[in-house]
Amino acid sequence: MINIFYKNKYMKTLMKPSLIVLAVVLVCTKSYAQTADEIVTKHVAAIGGKAGVESVKSLYIESNVEIMGNDAPSITWIVSGKGYKNEVTFNGSKIQQCVTDKGGWMINPMMGQSTATAIPDEQLKSMKGQINVGGPLYDYAAKGSKIELLGKDSADYKIKLTTSAGLDVTFFVNMKTYLIDKTTSTISAQGQDMETTVLFSDYRKIDGGYVLNFGQQVTLPMYSLNITHKKVEVNKEIDPAIFEMPK
């Protein structure tokens, strides 16, 4: 009887700290088991929040593009939700790409295009997100997109976004900063699927509190591009006529 009494007392003594440890573990597990929505919400906060994103109505960006050992000047115009246009001057040729909320066109003399040509639908769906300043994750549900948490690697959460057009993009969101470190996707161009990886770096806060990356490394199957922004102007007046397809 005495042995049983001491045994029960001993077990109760052991159980108390064990239950405390278990409670702490459960709390920590709950704290770190974030959902895809929680991660995206923190990402939006990291880039300036809703106020920071929506304060940017337009962006004018001058960049340098390094391609195959050559430097090419580039200019980008964005009117949020309305239009995106990029011009790159390479080897004396001006390559233009334009996407709007209604369609898109391009001129690429290096591919024998001397006049504006409509961007094919399959390629266009992978470019549509460029007209939105906050990026595809910002206000994703309102755009008809869905997200899924795929897990995480050593430094990032992996968020898969599926757009309303059926395009899948995986975002690698940094666990500490909640800024995007990398994206991977498969895009269609000229009837071929291409794996594309984009690395983002050199994040800076610009006017209005919005946080923008000033460095990108784009890796395609045949070559890679290093893009460095040299000048960024926020809410500069942009003539909507530049988005119109030349005739």
Solvent accessible surface area in square Angstrom, and as a share of the most:
residue,aa,sasa,rsa
1,M,192,0.86
2,I,125,0.63
3,N,124,0.63
4,I,106,0.54
5,F,121,0.50
6,Y,131,0.50
7,K,135,0.57
8,N,78,0.40
9,K,117,0.50
10,Y,133,0.51
11,M,90,0.40
12,K,129,0.55
13,T,81,0.47
14,L,82,0.41
15,M,98,0.44
16,K,135,0.57
17,P,71,0.44
18,S,66,0.42
19,L,101,0.50
20,I,113,0.57
21,V,93,0.54
22,L,95,0.47
23,A,52,0.41
24,V,83,0.48
25,V,78,0.45
26,L,107,0.53
27,V,97,0.56
28,C,62,0.37
29,T,81,0.47
30,K,172,0.73
31,S,72,0.46
32,Y,159,0.60
33,A,71,0.55
34,Q,24,0.11
35,T,74,0.43
36,A,13,0.10
37,D,77,0.40
38,E,84,0.38
39,I,0,0.00
40,V,8,0.05
41,T,90,0.52
42,K,90,0.38
43,H,7,0.03
44,V,24,0.14
45,A,70,0.54
46,A,31,0.24
47,I,8,0.04
48,G,29,0.28
49,G,17,0.16
50,K,133,0.56
51,A,86,0.67
52,G,3,0.03
53,V,7,0.04
54,E,80,0.36
55,S,39,0.25
56,V,3,0.02
57,K,130,0.55
58,S,7,0.05
59,L,4,0.02
60,Y,21,0.08
61,I,7,0.04
62,E,56,0.25
63,S,10,0.06
64,N,40,0.20
65,V,10,0.06
66,E,74,0.33
67,I,25,0.13
68,M,131,0.58
69,G,71,0.68
70,N,68,0.35
71,D,102,0.53
72,A,0,0.00
73,P,83,0.52
74,S,6,0.04
75,I,55,0.28
76,T,15,0.09
77,W,44,0.15
78,I,19,0.10
79,V,37,0.21
80,S,43,0.28
81,G,31,0.29
82,K,122,0.52
83,G,0,0.00
84,Y,26,0.10
85,K,19,0.08
86,N,24,0.12
87,E,27,0.12
88,V,25,0.15
89,T,56,0.33
90,F,13,0.05
91,N,119,0.61
92,G,78,0.75
93,S,27,0.17
94,K,100,0.42
95,I,37,0.19
96,Q,28,0.12
97,Q,57,0.26
98,C,0,0.00
99,V,0,0.00
100,T,24,0.14
101,D,64,0.33
102,K,182,0.77
103,G,19,0.18
104,G,14,0.14
105,W,8,0.03
106,M,19,0.09
107,I,20,0.10
108,N,23,0.12
109,P,57,0.36
110,M,99,0.44
111,M,99,0.44
112,G,69,0.67
113,Q,41,0.18
114,S,97,0.62
115,T,99,0.57
116,A,18,0.14
117,T,60,0.35
118,A,63,0.48
119,I,7,0.04
120,P,76,0.48
121,D,117,0.61
122,E,95,0.43
123,Q,30,0.13
124,L,20,0.10
125,K,57,0.24
126,S,30,0.19
127,M,16,0.07
128,K,61,0.26
129,G,28,0.27
130,Q,68,0.30
131,I,13,0.06
132,N,41,0.21
133,V,12,0.07
134,G,8,0.07
135,G,19,0.19
136,P,47,0.30
137,L,1,0.00
138,Y,29,0.11
139,D,82,0.42
140,Y,34,0.13
141,A,70,0.54
142,A,80,0.62
143,K,70,0.29
144,G,43,0.41
145,S,10,0.07
146,K,153,0.65
147,I,30,0.15
148,E,93,0.42
149,L,62,0.31
150,L,82,0.41
151,G,28,0.27
152,K,127,0.54
153,D,62,0.32
154,S,118,0.76
155,A,48,0.37
156,D,14,0.07
157,Y,19,0.07
158,K,58,0.25
159,I,0,0.00
160,K,60,0.25
161,L,1,0.00
162,T,46,0.27
163,T,32,0.19
164,S,88,0.57
165,A,55,0.43
166,G,48,0.46
167,L,19,0.09
168,D,65,0.33
169,V,20,0.11
170,T,25,0.15
171,F,7,0.03
172,F,21,0.09
173,V,0,0.00
174,N,29,0.15
175,M,52,0.23
176,K,185,0.79
177,T,72,0.42
178,Y,32,0.12
179,L,27,0.13
180,I,22,0.11
181,D,45,0.23
182,K,56,0.24
183,T,15,0.09
184,T,41,0.24
185,S,21,0.14
186,T,56,0.33
187,I,38,0.19
188,S,22,0.14
189,A,19,0.15
190,Q,134,0.59
191,G,81,0.78
192,Q,124,0.55
193,D,109,0.56
194,M,48,0.21
195,E,119,0.53
196,T,13,0.08
197,T,40,0.23
198,V,22,0.13
199,L,76,0.38
200,F,43,0.18
201,S,60,0.39
202,D,70,0.36
203,Y,58,0.22
204,R,117,0.43
205,K,151,0.64
206,I,25,0.13
207,D,102,0.53
208,G,54,0.52
209,G,23,0.22
210,Y,13,0.05
211,V,20,0.12
212,L,19,0.09
213,N,19,0.10
214,F,14,0.06
215,G,10,0.10
216,Q,46,0.20
217,Q,68,0.30
218,V,20,0.12
219,T,60,0.35
220,L,29,0.14
221,P,84,0.53
222,M,178,0.80
223,Y,87,0.33
224,S,47,0.30
225,L,35,0.17
226,N,54,0.27
227,I,34,0.17
228,T,59,0.34
229,H,20,0.09
230,K,140,0.59
231,K,91,0.39
232,V,30,0.17
233,E,53,0.24
234,V,30,0.17
235,N,77,0.40
236,K,82,0.35
237,E,164,0.74
238,I,18,0.09
239,D,84,0.43
240,P,100,0.63
241,A,50,0.39
242,I,46,0.23
243,F,20,0.08
244,E,120,0.54
245,M,83,0.37
246,P,62,0.39
247,K,248,1.05
